[in-house]
C-alpha cells in the first residue's frame, strides 16, 4: 500500500515523484523518488479513477519498483 505520494512538475517537463510503500504482510517499508518522463506522467494522470485520483501514479510507482527490483536481481527488465 502506498502511504505517501508527492508529485511535482520539474522545469524540464519531467515529473518528480516521492513515495513511501508499506508491504503490510511482511512489515517491509520502501521509500524513494524518481523523475518520470512526460509520457509516464501523462499516462499516470489519465489512470485516475473516481474512487482514487492517484491510482495511475500508484501503478507507476509499483511498476518502477518491480522493474528496478528485477534488474537488481539480474533478471533484466520486467516489463
C-alpha positions in Angstrom: 0.0 0.0 0.0 1.3 3.4 -0.9 1.1 5.5 2.3 2.8 8.7 1.0 2.9 10.2 -2.5 4.1 13.6 -3.6 4.2 14.7 -7.2 5.7 17.9 -8.6 6.4 19.0 -12.2 10.0 19.9 -12.9 11.1 22.8 -15.2 12.3 20.2 -17.9 8.7 18.8 -18.2 9.5 15.7 -16.2 7.6 14.9 -13.0 9.3 14.3 -9.7 7.7 11.5 -7.7 8.4 10.9 -4.0 6.8 7.9 -2.4 6.6 5.5 0.6 5.3 2.0 0.1 4.4 -0.3 3.0 4.1 -4.1 2.5 1.9 -4.9 5.5 2.1 -8.7 5.1 5.8 -8.6 5.6 6.2 -5.4 7.6 8.6 -4.0 4.9 8.7 -0.4 4.0 10.3 1.2 0.9 10.6 4.8 0.0 12.3 6.7 -2.7 12.0 9.2 -5.5 12.4 9.4 -9.3 11.7 11.6 -12.3 9.0 10.3 -14.6 9.1 11.2 -18.2 6.3 13.5 -19.6 4.7 10.4 -21.2 4.8 8.4 -18.0 3.3 11.2 -16.0 0.6 11.8 -18.7 -0.3 8.1 -18.6 -0.3 8.1 -14.7 -2.6 11.2 -14.6 -5.0 9.5 -17.1 -5.1 6.5 -14.8 -7.0 8.3 -12.0 -10.4 6.9 -11.1 -13.5 8.3 -9.4 -12.5 6.3 -6.2 -8.8 7.1 -6.3 -7.4 10.1 -8.1 -3.8 8.8 -7.6 -4.4 5.3 -9.0 -2.3 5.9 -12.1 0.7 7.2 -10.1 0.4 4.3 -7.6 0.6 1.9 -10.6 3.6 3.9 -11.9 5.5 3.6 -8.6 4.8 -0.1 -8.2 5.8 -0.8 -11.8 9.0 1.2 -11.3 9.8 -0.8 -8.1 9.1 -4.1 -9.8 11.4 -3.2 -12.7 14.2 -1.9 -10.5 14.0 -4.9 -8.2 14.1 -7.3 -11.1 17.1 -5.5 -12.6 18.9 -5.6 -9.3 18.4 -9.3 -9.1 19.9 -9.8 -12.5 16.7 -10.7 -14.2 16.7 -8.0 -16.9 13.7 -5.8 -17.4 10.4 -7.0 -16.1 8.2 -5.0 -18.5 
